Amino acid sequence: MAGATSPSQPCIFCQIARGSTSTPLLHADDKVVAFQDIKPSAFRHYLVIPVEHIPTVRDLQRRNEDYALVSHMLNVGQTLLRRDAPQSNQYRFGFHQPPLNSVHHLHLHCLALPFIPR
């Protein structure tokens, strides 16, 4: 399941997960980290990523470890949005399906509505 990125193309999300960027973390544990999306699409827009490099949602398998990881990612996102946007009565969570992912590291979008018009 783990994939490597080429040395010429380091994975920005792996760098964030290792703490080697200035990105402020909203949550960090041994499995996932969470931070604000740099181009928010909603009142609150967070990303929850696994610490382990997993390229896309298609790299997940039907096994207990992957179910537990996705469940944990969702739980972290829900907890952060309830804490930071309790007044919002609509939340959205989702993964991009390739080829629509802009970063090839699994990431769960966690949004508290309303959406931000573009």
Backbone as CSV, one residue per row, in Angstrom:
resi,resn,N_x,N_y,N_z,CA_x,CA_y,CA_z,C_x,C_y,C_z
1,MET,0.812,-1.177,0.000,0.000,0.000,0.000,0.861,1.248,0.000
2,ALA,1.925,1.282,0.713,2.773,2.482,0.756,3.453,2.664,-0.581
3,GLY,3.512,3.902,-1.004,4.173,4.199,-2.265,5.239,5.251,-2.025
4,ALA,6.185,5.312,-2.876,7.254,6.301,-2.732,7.118,7.344,-3.819
5,THR,7.497,8.563,-3.491,7.548,9.593,-4.518,8.988,9.713,-4.961
6,SER,9.175,10.203,-6.177,10.538,10.329,-6.677,11.249,11.466,-5.961
7,PRO,12.563,11.393,-5.799,13.315,12.442,-5.122,13.135,13.809,-5.775
8,SER,12.914,13.843,-7.095,12.737,15.126,-7.767,11.343,15.701,-7.539
9,GLN,10.411,14.885,-7.088,9.043,15.317,-6.840,8.623,14.928,-5.416
10,PRO,9.168,15.581,-4.398,8.788,15.200,-3.036,7.312,15.478,-2.779
11,CYS,6.693,14.638,-2.022,5.273,14.766,-1.710,5.100,15.831,-0.625
12,ILE,4.386,16.899,-0.960,4.182,17.985,0.001,3.417,17.504,1.230
13,PHE,2.465,16.578,1.054,1.714,16.091,2.205,2.577,15.218,3.109
14,CYS,3.526,14.465,2.542,4.469,13.711,3.380,5.322,14.678,4.199
15,GLN,5.735,15.776,3.574,6.526,16.778,4.290,5.714,17.398,5.423
16,ILE,4.448,17.691,5.174,3.577,18.241,6.223,3.413,17.231,7.346
17,ALA,3.172,15.962,6.994,2.972,14.915,8.006,4.209,14.727,8.879
18,ARG,5.399,14.932,8.294,6.650,14.792,9.062,6.969,16.050,9.862
19,GLY,6.204,17.114,9.659,6.473,18.358,10.383,7.618,19.153,9.791
20,SER,7.956,18.901,8.526,9.094,19.605,7.926,8.659,20.814,7.097
21,THR,7.442,21.312,7.345,6.979,22.547,6.717,6.477,23.466,7.823
22,SER,6.126,24.670,7.453,5.588,25.613,8.448,4.072,25.507,8.571
23,THR,3.466,24.518,7.938,2.020,24.340,7.992,1.570,24.051,9.423
24,PRO,0.693,24.908,9.980,0.190,24.631,11.335,-0.743,23.416,11.321
25,LEU,-0.514,22.499,12.233,-1.347,21.302,12.324,-2.479,21.529,13.319
26,LEU,-3.675,21.124,12.922,-4.846,21.195,13.802,-4.950,19.941,14.651
27,HIS,-4.351,18.857,14.158,-4.370,17.567,14.855,-3.176,16.762,14.352
28,ALA,-2.571,16.007,15.243,-1.497,15.087,14.858,-1.492,13.914,15.812
29,ASP,-1.418,12.718,15.262,-1.218,11.509,16.058,-0.358,10.560,15.233
30,ASP,-0.232,9.321,15.652,0.666,8.410,14.936,0.109,7.938,13.596
31,LYS,-1.177,8.176,13.324,-1.804,7.705,12.073,-2.123,8.822,11.087
32,VAL,-2.554,9.999,11.598,-3.012,11.070,10.709,-2.592,12.435,11.225
33,VAL,-2.603,13.404,10.309,-2.481,14.810,10.678,-3.590,15.563,9.951
34,ALA,-3.964,16.738,10.498,-4.998,17.568,9.886,-4.523,19.009,9.851
35,PHE,-4.924,19.705,8.794,-4.531,21.103,8.615,-5.553,21.781,7.709
36,GLN,-5.487,23.113,7.648,-6.398,23.866,6.810,-6.021,23.724,5.337
37,ASP,-7.031,23.645,4.481,-6.807,23.633,3.040,-6.295,25.017,2.630
38,ILE,-5.307,25.062,1.733,-4.738,26.359,1.347,-5.669,27.149,0.427
39,LYS,-6.641,26.469,-0.180,-7.646,27.144,-1.016,-9.029,26.716,-0.525
40,PRO,-9.452,27.247,0.629,-10.712,26.775,1.212,-11.915,27.010,0.302
41,SER,-12.802,26.019,0.299,-14.025,26.078,-0.501,-15.260,26.279,0.367
42,ALA,-15.052,26.390,1.680,-16.182,26.522,2.601,-15.750,27.320,3.823
43,PHE,-16.734,27.628,4.667,-16.498,28.379,5.896,-15.321,27.801,6.677
44,ARG,-15.268,26.497,6.826,-14.109,25.778,7.352,-13.811,24.662,6.356
45,HIS,-12.548,24.501,5.995,-12.157,23.478,5.026,-10.818,22.904,5.467
46,TYR,-10.860,21.692,5.998,-9.683,21.028,6.518,-9.368,19.800,5.685
47,LEU,-8.105,19.388,5.725,-7.676,18.136,5.118,-7.149,17.240,6.222
48,VAL,-7.541,15.978,6.182,-7.002,14.964,7.092,-6.270,13.969,6.214
49,ILE,-4.983,13.766,6.513,-4.149,12.878,5.686,-3.504,11.808,6.560
50,PRO,-3.272,10.627,5.983,-2.518,9.631,6.734,-1.042,10.024,6.788
51,VAL,-0.380,9.675,7.871,1.068,9.906,7.980,1.788,9.053,6.935
52,GLU,1.333,7.830,6.754,1.901,6.935,5.744,1.503,7.422,4.356
53,HIS,2.423,7.398,3.415,2.110,7.820,2.047,1.243,6.757,1.374
54,ILE,0.004,7.140,1.093,-0.931,6.319,0.320,-1.340,7.210,-0.853
55,PRO,-1.029,6.839,-2.080,-1.229,7.752,-3.201,-2.672,8.223,-3.411
56,THR,-3.639,7.304,-3.478,-5.018,7.701,-3.757,-5.978,6.776,-3.023
57,VAL,-7.240,7.132,-3.074,-8.279,6.303,-2.467,-8.322,4.915,-3.124
58,ARG,-7.898,4.835,-4.357,-7.875,3.535,-5.057,-6.810,2.593,-4.509
59,ASP,-5.874,3.123,-3.734,-4.836,2.280,-3.144,-5.280,1.649,-1.827
60,LEU,-6.456,2.013,-1.363,-7.006,1.374,-0.166,-7.535,-0.001,-0.541
61,GLN,-7.490,-0.919,0.414,-7.971,-2.267,0.180,-9.055,-2.596,1.190
62,ARG,-9.812,-3.625,0.917,-10.884,-4.035,1.830,-10.297,-4.896,2.940
63,ARG,-9.614,-4.209,3.834,-9.013,-4.905,4.970,-9.223,-4.043,6.212
64,ASN,-9.155,-4.663,7.363,-9.460,-3.981,8.621,-8.612,-2.736,8.849
65,GLU,-7.328,-2.786,8.514,-6.447,-1.637,8.745,-6.892,-0.419,7.933
66,ASP,-7.331,-0.637,6.702,-7.759,0.477,5.861,-9.110,1.016,6.316
67,TYR,-10.030,0.128,6.707,-11.302,0.594,7.263,-11.055,1.432,8.511
68,ALA,-10.161,0.957,9.361,-9.855,1.680,10.606,-9.224,3.042,10.306
69,LEU,-8.340,3.104,9.319,-7.703,4.366,8.961,-8.742,5.372,8.460
70,VAL,-9.586,4.971,7.525,-10.588,5.887,6.972,-11.568,6.315,8.064
71,SER,-11.958,5.401,8.911,-12.850,5.735,10.026,-12.201,6.763,10.954
72,HIS,-10.926,6.576,11.240,-10.188,7.508,12.095,-10.072,8.869,11.421
73,MET,-9.785,8.885,10.120,-9.701,10.149,9.380,-11.025,10.910,9.485
74,LEU,-12.132,10.207,9.286,-13.454,10.830,9.364,-13.738,11.341,10.775
75,ASN,-13.400,10.547,11.769,-13.629,10.948,13.158,-12.848,12.210,13.510
76,VAL,-11.598,12.280,13.083,-10.778,13.473,13.339,-11.407,14.688,12.660
77,GLY,-11.808,14.541,11.403,-12.437,15.645,10.687,-13.722,16.110,11.347
78,GLN,-14.560,15.171,11.754,-15.818,15.522,12.427,-15.552,16.247,13.737
79,THR,-14.602,15.755,14.496,-14.265,16.375,15.785,-13.775,17.808,15.596
80,LEU,-12.904,18.025,14.622,-12.380,19.372,14.370,-13.483,20.324,13.925
81,LEU,-14.355,19.880,13.030,-15.414,20.766,12.553,-16.427,21.073,13.653
82,ARG,-16.766,20.083,14.466,-17.686,20.344,15.585,-17.075,21.349,16.557
83,ARG,-15.759,21.269,16.751,-15.067,22.192,17.653,-14.994,23.595,17.056
84,ASP,-14.624,23.696,15.777,-14.322,24.985,15.164,-15.499,25.643,14.455
85,ALA,-16.531,24.880,14.147,-17.697,25.434,13.446,-18.989,24.846,14.010
86,PRO,-19.199,24.996,15.331,-20.389,24.381,15.930,-21.695,24.995,15.420
87,GLN,-21.638,26.221,14.922,-22.832,26.884,14.419,-23.268,26.357,13.054
88,SER,-22.365,25.686,12.348,-22.702,25.131,11.039,-23.598,23.917,11.241
89,ASN,-24.651,23.842,10.430,-25.527,22.669,10.551,-25.364,21.726,9.364
90,GLN,-24.373,22.018,8.497,-24.098,21.136,7.374,-22.593,20.930,7.226
91,TYR,-22.209,19.659,7.190,-20.819,19.284,6.988,-20.747,18.367,5.770
92,ARG,-19.626,18.408,5.095,-19.396,17.516,3.957,-18.002,16.906,4.096
93,PHE,-17.885,15.632,3.715,-16.627,14.907,3.789,-16.459,14.120,2.501
94,GLY,-15.234,14.092,1.966,-15.041,13.298,0.766,-13.612,13.243,0.281
95,PHE,-13.369,12.217,-0.544,-12.088,12.013,-1.201,-12.260,12.334,-2.682
96,HIS,-11.199,12.792,-3.328,-11.185,12.913,-4.781,-10.917,11.536,-5.363
97,GLN,-11.515,11.277,-6.512,-11.220,10.068,-7.267,-10.220,10.429,-8.364
98,PRO,-9.146,9.655,-8.539,-8.232,9.931,-9.649,-9.011,9.931,-10.964
99,PRO,-8.714,10.787,-11.875,-7.569,11.695,-11.957,-7.841,13.078,-11.365
100,LEU,-8.878,13.233,-10.572,-9.270,14.552,-10.068,-8.533,14.986,-8.809
101,ASN,-7.559,14.221,-8.364,-6.795,14.617,-7.176,-5.607,15.468,-7.594
102,SER,-5.422,16.566,-6.876,-4.335,17.483,-7.218,-3.027,17.102,-6.529
103,VAL,-3.113,16.406,-5.409,-1.928,15.912,-4.692,-2.085,14.400,-4.578
104,HIS,-1.054,13.673,-4.974,-1.126,12.213,-4.954,-0.708,11.672,-3.586
105,HIS,-1.512,12.023,-2.597,-1.394,11.518,-1.226,-2.822,11.573,-0.708
106,LEU,-3.332,10.452,-0.271,-4.709,10.357,0.189,-5.036,11.509,1.127
107,HIS,-6.153,12.188,0.894,-6.577,13.262,1.784,-8.093,13.365,1.804
108,LEU,-8.613,13.491,3.008,-10.049,13.630,3.218,-10.372,15.104,3.360
109,HIS,-11.251,15.614,2.483,-11.725,16.991,2.601,-12.841,17.014,3.638
110,CYS,-12.737,17.945,4.580,-13.718,18.094,5.657,-14.193,19.540,5.612
111,LEU,-15.458,19.730,5.277,-15.983,21.082,5.071,-17.168,21.371,5.970
112,ALA,-17.185,22.575,6.545,-18.331,23.092,7.261,-18.928,24.168,6.359
113,LEU,-20.178,23.975,5.955,-20.811,24.904,5.042,-21.225,26.183,5.760
114,PRO,-21.373,27.286,5.067,-21.639,27.400,3.646,-20.369,27.350,2.804
115,PHE,-20.569,26.987,1.525,-19.475,27.024,0.563,-19.091,28.472,0.311
116,ILE,-17.839,28.705,-0.086,-17.362,30.019,-0.451,-17.517,30.162,-1.961
117,PRO,-18.269,31.177,-2.409,-18.423,31.362,-3.866,-17.078,31.684,-4.521
118,ARG,-16.868,31.189,-5.713,-15.629,31.461,-6.461,-15.955,32.184,-7.736
